[in-house]
Structures are given as C-alpha cells and as structure tokens.
Amino acid sequence: MLRSGLLLGLFWEFGAEEGDEVAAPEMPFVCLTDFQAQARERLSKTTWDYIEGGAGEGFTKEDNIAAFKKIRLRPRYLKDVSEVDTRTIIQGEKISAPICISPTGFHCLAWPDGEMSTARAAQAADICYITSTYASCTLEDIVATAPRGLRWFQLYVQRDRQLNKQLIQRVESLGFKALVITVDVPITGNRRHDIRNQVDLKTNLLLKDLRSPKESSGPCLQMSSIDPSNCWDDLSWLQSITQLPIILKGILTKEDAELAVKHNVQGIIVSNHGGRQLDEVLASIDALTEVVAAVKGKIEVYLDGGIRTGNDVLKSLALGAKCVFLGRPILWGLACKGERGVEEVLNILKNEFHTSMTLTGCRSVAEINRDLIQFSRL
C-alpha cells in the first residue's frame, strides 16, 4: 500500500489537494519516432504523404530502416570510457558529431520559417546542413539567419548551363563550403502517393525562385528543368567553374564509386534518395561496404537513408562512413516544434550515439571500426 501510494504521488504536483484536477504533463520526445508520430498528426495528409512517401511499393524506403537491424554490435568492455568524444572532421571542417542534415526541399511545408529554422538549429548543434536546390527560403535569408553555420549546397543540374553557373557562383559568394551534386534524379521516381494526391511541385507548392533578389530577370528553376543528359563527362565543366569540393549524392555501386574517384570528386554520399527514386534498389547501409572498398580511402564516403538511432550511426561509421545525413527526421522535428524540434532531433541522436560509443568501448570516432559489428545470420 505504501509503495503504491508513493508511486501515485509521482503523478501529482506538490501542493495539490485530494480531488483537485491536475493537467497531465506533456510527454517528452525521447526518440526520433516520437517526432514521426506527432508530425503525422500535425501535417495535412497531402504534405505527410509527400514527405513520407517512397517510390513504387515503398520496399526500399522500408528496407533502409530494416537493413540496420540485420547488423549486430560486438561491444568491448573494461576500457576507460570516462571521456567519450563524438567530434569529427568532414572536408576539413570540424563538426560536433558525425550526424548532419541531408538536402530536402520545401521546409515551409512543415514550418512557416522553413529552412531558416533548420539552418539555425544546425548552427546551434555545430553540424553541417546541406541546403536543397528546392529550398522554400532564399539562400540569402538562410545564410543571414545562421551566418556561422557550416553549409553545403545541393544542386540538381539544370538544362540551362548559365543558370547552373549563376547558382554555383552565388553559393560560393555566400560562403557555402561544398557542392553536392545529386546524381539519381534524371527524372522523378514513381511516387504513387503524390500521383494520387495530384501533387504538382511546379505549381501547387509555389517553388521558390532561386534567382538572387538583385536579379529581376533571367531563367528560374522548375522541377522539369533537371537535365536528364547530365553524365560523367559533364563533371569536368562543373569543376572548371568552381573551387568548391564536389560531392556526388546517390552512388550505390562500386562501379560508380570507382568512376567518382577517376573523375576527381572529393566525396560520395551513399544514398537511394530515401527510397523515393528507384524502388527495389539496395538499402543504403547494404550498399555502403562495396562503395567504401571501391574508393580505397581516396575520398570521403558518407551515408543517408534509414538512420533512426545512435546505433545506426555507429554501424554506419563501423562500415566506413565518415558521417551520416538525416532527411525525414529533420522534417518531423520541424513540423512538431520548428527550430527547437530540429535541435531536439539532433540532440537525441547525438546523445544516443554517445551512449552507443560508450557501451561499445569507443572513446573517439577514430576508434570505431569494422570489428564492432557482425551481420546477423538470420
């Protein structure tokens, strides 16, 4: 009786009289899927389907997450883990943890301040934010709201070469530190939810014109203007007009990884576009090993797709990723609490990763290696 009385007392505020009504405390968000559940309630069905939907039957989207669960951890004990350091370096820049933000478009669908909130949260967390070609805020506003943040720019190569050149020169002048070329979208994948909902990004979502505010004329961006003829030989032209490191996003095979090295790019993001492009391709984590082996340490390799826990981050690094990037979870946080929600998502994952490192005996990111994992025989 005494024990039950003590437990009951935990649910009452100090000073409450018997019979008083006490508002239930708001349940804290303790993991990334807590944000997912709340975001689904807050967003319209069309917006939720656009953010969450995959291509085809959604097999790859689900496999991105499930594939991590086939990997088991091999912890090492009796090591001094009183101090654990999650910091690392990507493209020569220091970040607080190997957990950064993938390029996703139209953040204003999730929160009024859109990418400005995302940029502020990334700056506060001291990690990298890749800004999408299809941001719903101007690049100038994104930079002005988080001037100290580490930013890379993601480019969908446009048919109009002059527009590509203008965009690249603009992001260079704004202090972006790398150019991320998405290679897996010669055309948009078969996204059934968007087709059913009759989503037209060219008109319904009011695609932000990414021309500089100083430019009153000239070409503007449209989803349909992505260049399907873009190929390996075009990389040399991009390299000729920028000093920024070039990173290719969307590589899934050793053959393309070898070509990336041959064409002197500085990095690869192993990615299947969150399962939104070609369904039934490899889960990102399953493609990582062959890409890492193919580059032979000559360029940095990163990963996005399916990261939901600190263990997922640890497993990615153990298989050779230098850093992971988050897509949908950032939008969940944004939809729930704006900038504060994105900060919470990043902090939860950073704290989980710190715990995963501690409990496997890793005192620094450099100590994470292939010996920490084993693929399940099931």
Summary of the structure (lengths in Angstrom):
residues: 378
radius of gyration: 21.9
end to end distance: 46.5
largest distance: 77.6
contacts: 1222
relative contact order: 0.19
helix: 43%
strand: 14%
